[in-house]
Amino acid sequence: MRESIEGLILSQTILKESDKFLTVLTEKYGKISVYASHVRSIKRGSLAYSMPLQYCRFIINKKSDSYNLVSGDVIHSFLDLNNDLISFALAQYILDIARELTVENNDESEMLQLTLNTLFMIQKGTTPLAHIKATFEFRAMAQAGYMPELHGCDYCAKDGGEMLLDIMNGRIICAECQKKRNFGKEEPSDTGTAVIVVHLTVSMLRGLRYVLSSEPKRVFAYSIAQDELRDYADVCEKYILNHLERGFDTLEFYKEVSSMPE
Ligand SMILES: [Zn+2]
């Protein structure tokens, strides 16, 4: 059946001659694999709508669970992110996470929206990349089902002052309860997994809460003190990597190019 769908190309696998498989995040079918033949010709214009970082409208032939690309149009291009190595590296990591957290035949409209908004923010160039990255990581995890409970200390319900985030149990603990219980040193976690706790300042906790509760389009519109941004970014990165139990080459690459002297 021939139909029109919209989607963001997350990655491509080049096959023989001018054919490739595209991994596309769509609103309608979630993350799908689209077979694209004869798309590497610049003359035919098909190259533009068959590259990662392009958000396109595609005409596809759908046969049960296989999708064949007929033609396409670019709705919005993020290809100019390639002009800046650090932005490019971050965009690749964002696409990687979107691919990791989505599946086929599932409603992935929230994840698609978040990914597009994140790429827009990188493209706009007015917000520190560390802020964009951290916000995306934490929000993406919450949307994917790893929503932590940040309302108050999990033991005494206190809210305010120095708090700790217990990453694997998705909860916060106040400094007094941590001291009393020697939490993070001797006590095994509720799930039997490793206990990983990180310190949160008042502004960092406020930031995390904002990211969880904000409407999708406003998710980046908050601020973290300049001198706390590095720790904040570190918390969000630890949250995603520990829950997914894996690392990402694209993340390593981003870190490598971000730390290079300009
Ligand atoms: Zn407490």
Boltz pocket constraint, residues with backbone or C-beta under 6 A from the ligand:
constraints:
  - pocket:
      binder: B
      contacts: [[A, 153], [A, 154], [A, 155], [A, 156], [A, 157], [A, 158], [A, 173], [A, 174], [A, 175], [A, 176], [A, 177], [A, 178]]
      max_distance: 6.0
